[in-house]
Amino acid sequence: MDLGQVDAFLQVAEHRSFSRAAEALRLTQPSVTARIQALERDLDETLFERNGRGVTLTDAGASFLPHAQRVLKALQDGRDALQSLRRLEFGTLKLGAAPTISTYVLPELLKTFRSRYPGIEVSVHTEYSHQIVKM
């Protein structure tokens, strides 16, 4: 099973048509059919009831549907999280550090950070360790 098959399954389920699913995926109808057939072989289940006017989900297809939706949603959530991480374009970073760290370690780290993320405002609060923990 691969994500292309799962995506094809979801599109066919939504559109109730291999042709309309193919259009939505920008694939050929035979390609979508091949993906569904491969998925059905992998699962050893028939997922769609084919009739002259389109397709409907079988009981197995209806049972598989929410799982397929969660898989693609989890993938999209992962992509979104990575994109957010890459796009640190603006915001504020507040740091608390002991005097030694603030004096000897942070300057070089912050220089690198500021060059990489110029839109992020950085503020450093210097206190002794036991006071930083209370912050």
Phi and psi in degrees as a GROMACS rama.xvg file:
@    title "Ramachandran Plot"
@    xaxis  label "Phi"
@    yaxis  label "Psi"
@TYPE xy
-131.35  169.842  ASP-2
-65.3299  -30.6872  LEU-3
-62.8688  -37.5396  GLY-4
-68.7164  -42.6579  GLN-5
-63.9718  -42.8337  VAL-6
-62.7261  -43.1501  ASP-7
-61.8671  -42.3714  ALA-8
-57.4992  -47.6675  PHE-9
-64.2092  -38.4738  LEU-10
-68.7506  -41.7653  GLN-11
-64.8061  -41.7203  VAL-12
-61.9733  -40.6858  ALA-13
-69.7472  -46.3375  GLU-14
-88.4586  -14.2327  HIS-15
55.5347  31.6292  ARG-16
-160.317  132.338  SER-17
-66.935  -39.1749  PHE-18
-64.9005  -47.0837  SER-19
-68.1807  -34.918  ARG-20
-63.7302  -41.2904  ALA-21
-61.4007  -42.32  ALA-22
-61.3464  -45.4195  GLU-23
-63.2338  -35.3051  ALA-24
-87.7844  -8.19061  LEU-25
59.205  45.1502  ARG-26
-125.091  170.954  LEU-27
-81.3461  156.338  THR-28
-61.8255  -41.3828  GLN-29
-61.522  -32.7659  PRO-30
-66.3126  -42.5139  SER-31
-64.7065  -43.8896  VAL-32
-58.2901  -43.9123  THR-33
-62.9775  -40.1431  ALA-34
-64.0827  -43.0214  ARG-35
-66.2127  -42.6433  ILE-36
-62.2801  -40.8394  GLN-37
-64.5966  -41.0553  ALA-38
-64.19  -43.5745  LEU-39
-62.2261  -37.7417  GLU-40
-65.6119  -45.0372  ARG-41
-60.239  -40.2173  ASP-42
-87.0561  -11.9377  LEU-43
55.2697  42.3507  ASP-44
-145.099  149.305  GLU-45
-88.2968  123.718  THR-46
-96.528  -24.7856  LEU-47
-128.807  142.525  PHE-48
-94.4455  115.911  GLU-49
-90.9194  130.288  ARG-50
-136.703  175.923  ASN-51
-62.4184  -24.178  GLY-52
-104.894  8.60211  ARG-53
139.336  -150.088  GLY-54
-135.954  154.127  VAL-55
-131.097  156.415  THR-56
-72.3456  138.692  LEU-57
-78.419  175.696  THR-58
-58.9921  -39.8558  ASP-59
-64.3709  -42.2316  ALA-60
-63.2264  -42.5588  GLY-61
-65.087  -35.268  ALA-62
-69.8749  -37.1735  SER-63
-76.1418  -27.6172  PHE-64
-51.913  -53.9057  LEU-65
-63.3169  -29.7339  PRO-66
-70.173  -41.9427  HIS-67
-63.4366  -40.3611  ALA-68
-62.5518  -42.1871  GLN-69
-65.7079  -37.8059  ARG-70
-60.8414  -49.982  VAL-71
-69.2442  -33.8474  LEU-72
-65.8289  -41.9562  LYS-73
-62.2716  -40.7496  ALA-74
-62.9406  -45.6012  LEU-75
-64.409  -40.5952  GLN-76
-61.0114  -40.0467  ASP-77
-64.2871  -43.636  GLY-78
-61.8777  -43.8205  ARG-79
-61.4345  -41.4347  ASP-80
-63.6068  -42.6266  ALA-81
-67.0259  -38.6923  LEU-82
-63.8606  -42.3901  GLN-83
-61.9789  -40.3238  SER-84
-63.5583  -42.8059  LEU-85
-68.8758  -28.1506  ARG-86
-94.3936  25.6729  ARG-87
-57.2081  83.0083  LEU-88
-97.0628  -31.1437  GLU-89
-155.317  160.095  PHE-90
143.842  -168.519  GLY-91
-131.393  134.466  THR-92
-115.83  118.993  LEU-93
-109.069  124.963  LYS-94
-117.49  146.151  LEU-95
-118.737  130.32  GLY-96
-147.695  152.083  ALA-97
-69.314  156.332  ALA-98
-53.4053  -42.2959  PRO-99
-63.2272  -43.2528  THR-100
-64.9943  -44.6381  ILE-101
-61.4059  -34.2806  SER-102
-84.0039  -42.2458  THR-103
-108.161  -25.1836  TYR-104
-104.469  -49.4097  VAL-105
-63.7086  -36.6987  LEU-106
-53.735  -46.6803  PRO-107
-70.4354  -40.1892  GLU-108
-62.7716  -43.3023  LEU-109
-69.2225  -32.9806  LEU-110
-61.3163  -46.7993  LYS-111
-63.6301  -45.112  THR-112
-60.8789  -46.2995  PHE-113
-64.8894  -34.1336  ARG-114
-71.2697  -32.4061  SER-115
-80.4629  -35.0943  ARG-116
-128.479  71.7046  TYR-117
-63.9843  -21.7506  PRO-118
-84.9147  -4.24139  GLY-119
-92.5263  123.613  ILE-120
-83.7509  131.339  GLU-121
-116.306  131.115  VAL-122
-127.103  138.207  SER-123
-118.469  127.765  VAL-124
-107.481  116.939  HIS-125
-98.6915  123.007  THR-126
-149.607  166.168  GLU-127
-70.6357  155.231  TYR-128
-51.4471  -45.475  SER-129
-64.9479  -27.6278  HIS-130
-80.102  -33.1804  GLN-131
-62.7779  -41.0467  ILE-132
-60.6183  -32.6484  VAL-133
-75.818  -15.6375  LYS-134
